Amino acid sequence: MRFPLSQPTLGGQESENVREAMASGWISGTGPYVDVFERALEQRTGRLSATALSSGTTALEILLCALGVGPGDEVVVPALTFAAPAAAVLNVGATPVLCDIDAESWTIAPEAVPALLTPRTRAVIAVDLMGHPCDYGRLTELGLPIVEDAAQAHGARTADGTAGAFGTASVFSFHANKVITSGEGGAVLTDDPELADRVRLIAHHGMRAGDGYRHRVVGRNGRMTNLTAAVGAAQVDRWDELVTGRLTATRLYDAHLTGHGFLPRPKASWASPSCWLYCVTSDERDATVRRARRNSVDARAVWPALSDLPLYRRYAPRPCPVASAVSSTAMWLPTWSHMTPEEVTAVAELVR
């Protein structure tokens, strides 16, 4: 593809950090760059504790375990999202309960959650979809643990704070297509020291540092490697640059495409979204994607609503019409932080 869907923005500091980590011989988990990366994430979000992990999905699973979610429990999950939140719930033995999204923000609809609650409900996973924060003020009123999935929302804000700072705990992903990347990787952030300790304990085979091979709980290996953290630490140093680059591409796309059969994704008045991948809707979405791909533009339809997939349909106790409507009309266009105005213009013209 001449224009891939996304590509990482890497530079000299990332390379220098990796060379330093390799020269030290410390390339596995718990290396010094892991600590640097975790402290940088805490500073960026204002959270008291960050635990770097091997992926965003692993972070979700370990966090759910640390919250005590397991067999017989239910967790409310938005119907429009990548499948990882629902899969994480299933992988800890609990049941996801799919909830429709809000038309104004495309995030989980707070007013739809109460009808889905049962005595078995243990938490709500709120996904900051495509960089748009959820309405955490209203979600907090539910009185349940709220897990903020900020995997796609580095740099997003509301008047109450920055993405990654909301809920009982939050999760980041640092996959290669994210604004801030370490190749693969994730993190759990929280202000609860006991929860942070349980997350770290589970992620380190149920062992504590300096405690020998005493397994206090049944754990797993969810650790981030020092090599991965070396890349991530350099990326956090460039946080504002990387976030701004994608927002600049967003504004240029809007100028080229609005009024030509495309509508930019909506934005709630109370939110300042970031951009993960530029997203528009079109009544001729599928034909547009096919045409773009014939022209070497890696445009893609967004995920199908989980409530419309045979694998997950059984977990939707009520219809999710907004999620279905968005998933049938929305599409992503190539987006990366170092995308030039000429590249945005070329993609827009090929898509139009």
N, C-alpha and C positions, 0 to 999 in steps of 0.2 A: 504494500500500500504506500502511495506517495504521502498520504496524510494518515498516520496511525491514530487510533482513538486517543492514546495518551503516551507520554514518554517521560521518564524522570529527568529532573534538572540537577545534574551532578557537576561538581567542580573540583578544584584543586584541594580544598580542605578535606573533602570526603576521601580522596585518594591518599592524602598525607596521613589522616587518622588511621586508615586501614593498614598502610605500610608500617606505622608505628606499632599497631596492635600485633601485626605479623612478626615484626622484629623482636617484640617482647616475648613471643612464644605463647602468650595468653590469648587464645582464640575462642575458647569455649565460654560457657555461661559464667556469671559472677565476676567477670573481669572489670578492670577500672573504668572502661568506657561505659559499662552498664550503669555504674553509679553516676557518672557524669550526665548520661542521658536522662536518668530518672530525676536528678536534681533540676535539670533544665526544664523538664516537663512540669515539675511542681512550680517552678518560677513562672512559667508561661500561663498556667491555669489558676494559680493561687491555691491549689490543693495542698494538703499537708503531706500526702504520701502518694508516690507513684511507684508501681512495680512493672518493670519492663518484661514482656513475655514474647513467646515465639510467633504469635499471630493475634489478630483481633478476635478471631473465632475462639482460639484457646483462651484468650482473656475473658470472653463472655462465659465460657463453660466453667472456668475456675472461679470466677466471681459468683456465679449461680451456686456452685458447691459451697463456697465460703458463706453465702447467705443462708445455707441450709436447705436449698431447694432440691427436691428429689422425688422419688416415686410417690404418686398420689397427689402431688401438688400441681397447680396450674399457674401459668405465667401469661399475662396478656401481651400480645405482640402485634404490631401494625401489619395490615394485610399487604401493603405495598412496601417492600424492602427486598434487598438481597436475602437469600434464604438463611444466612448464618444465624440470626437471632432465633428463628424457629427451630433450626437444627440443633443449636446449642441447648435449648430447653429439652428437646427429645433426648439428646445425648447424655443428660444428667438424670434421665428417667422420668421427667415431668411431662406435662401436656401443655403445648402452646394453645392459646385461645386467640384467634385472629380477630382484630378490630379494624373497622373502616377508618379511613383517613379524612382529614379536614380539607375541604376544597380550597381554602385560602392559603394553606401552607404545605399541603401534601404530607403533613406529619400526623401522627396518631390523633384521632379526634377525642378530646377529653370528655365531651358530652356523651360519647358512645360507650365509654368504658364501664360506667356503673351497671348497665344492664348485663354485662358479661361477668360480673363478679359473683363468686360463690364462696362458701366457707373454705374451699381448697385453694383460693387465689393467694399466692405468696408474693408476687411482684409484678411490676409493669416494665417492659423494655420499651423505652421511647427512643426511636431512631431519628436523629437529626438528618432527615432525608436530603441527599444531594446538597448538603451544606446549609440547610434551613433548620434553625433550632426549633424544638418543640415548645409548647406553651407550658413551661414547668410550673408556673404559678398555679394554674388550674389542676395540673396533674398532682401536685403536692397535696392538694386538698382531699385527694382520695384516701389519704392515710395509709398508703402502702409503700414499701420500698420501691423507689424509682431507679432503674438502671438507665443511665444516659448512654446510648450507643452513638458516640461522636465520630465514628470511623470515617465519615465523609465530610466532616465539618471543621477541620482545622481553621482557626481564625474567625469563625462565625461568632456573633455576639447578640445579646439582647441588653436592655437597660439594666438587667440584674446581674450580668456577668458574661463570661466567655464560654464557648463550647468546651466541654470537658470539666466544667466546674459545677454542673448541676446534678441533682439527684443524690441518692444514698452513695452511689459510686458511679463512675463513668468509665467508658472504654474507648480507646483509640485503636485504629489500625494504621500500619505504616507500610502497607502493600505498595508495590511499584507504581500503581496508578494514582496513589493518594498525593495530596499536596505536599505533605511531609512524608518522606519514605525512608525506609532502611532496607528495602528489597522485599523482605517479609518482616513481620513483627507486629507487636501490639503492646498495650499497657492497660493496667487498671489503676485508676486514680480515686482517692477517697480522703475524707477528713476524719474518718473513724479509725483510730489506731488499732483497735481489736480486729476490725474487718481487714485492714491492711496486713496484719500479722497472719491471719488465716489464709489470705490470698497467697502470701509469700510462702507459707508453710506447705500448702497444697502444691504449689508450683515447683517446690524443691524436694520432691519425693517424700513429703511429710517430715522433713528434717529441718532443724534450725542450725544456722552457722555456728561452729564452735562446739556443737553438741555431739560430735561423733556420729555414728550410724544408729542413732536412736530415732526410729520412725514413730512419730507421735500420732499421725493420722495416715490413712491410705492416701498417698499423694500421686503425683505424676511429674513428668519432666516437661514443664512449660517455659523453661528459662530462655531468655534472649541471649544469643552469643555475643562475645566481646567484639567480634568483627562486625556483626549487624549493628550493634550499638555505636560503633565508631562512625558508621555512615549516618545513623540517626542523630548523633550529637552534632555533627556538622550541619545537618539539615535544620535542626532547631535553631542554630545560630543564624540561619538565613530565613527564618519563619516569615517575617514581614515581607521580604522580597518575593518569596514563593507564593504567598497568599495574594499579594498585590498583582503579580503577573497574571494569575488566572482571572482575577476580577477585571483587569484591563481587557483581557480577551473577551470576557462576558459583555462588557459595554460595547465593544466593537461589533460583536455578533449581533447584539440587539439592534444597533444602528443599521446593519446591513439587511437583517431579515424581517424585522417588524414591519407589518403592512404588505408583506409579500406571501401571504398564506401561512405565516408562522406566528405563533404566540409564545413569548418567553414564559417560563414557568412562573407561577404567581409568587408574590412575596407579601407576607403579613406586615402591617404597618409597624408592629412592635419589634420586628426582627431586622438584623443586619446580617444576611446570609453571606457565607463564603461561596466559592465555586469549586466543586469537585470536578464534574464534567459538565460542560455547557449543555443545557436541556431546553428544548422547545417542543411545542405540540403542533400537530398538523392533522387535518382531517384526511389527508392522503399520506399518512406516515409511512406505511409499508412500501408504497410506490416510490416515495422520496428516498427511503433507505436504499432500495434496489438501485435507483438511478445514481445516487451518490457513490455507492460501492463500484458501479460500473465505471465511474470517473475517478477511481483510486482514492476515494474518501471513505475512511472506516467509520461511517455513521452506523449507529446501532439502535434498534428498538430497546426501550427500557425493559426491565424484568416484567414478566407477567405477574399479575397479582397472585399472591400465594393462595388466596381463596379460590382461584380459578385453576390451580394445578391439581391434578388427580392425587398427587402425593400428600398435599396439605389441605385439600378441600374439606376433609372430614373435621378439621379443627376450626372451622368457621361456623359458629352456632347461628349467626345472623348474616344476611346478605351484606356485601361490601361494595355497593355500586360506585362510589367515588373512586376507590382503588381500581376497580375494573375499567372505569372510563379513562382514567389517567394512563393506565398501562397499555391501553389500546391506541393511544394517540401521541404519546410522548416519545422522544428520541434524543440520543446524545450525539453531539458532534465533536470532532477532535479538539482536545484541550490539554495544554500543558503550560507550565509557568514561564518558559522562555519562548513561547509562541510569538512570532512577529506580527505586526499589523498586516504585512503583505501575505502571510500565511492565512490569517483569519479571513482576509478579503478573498483570497483564492478559494478557500473552502466554501465560503458563503456563496460565491458566484457559481461554483459547481453544483451546490445543493439547490440553489434557486432555479 
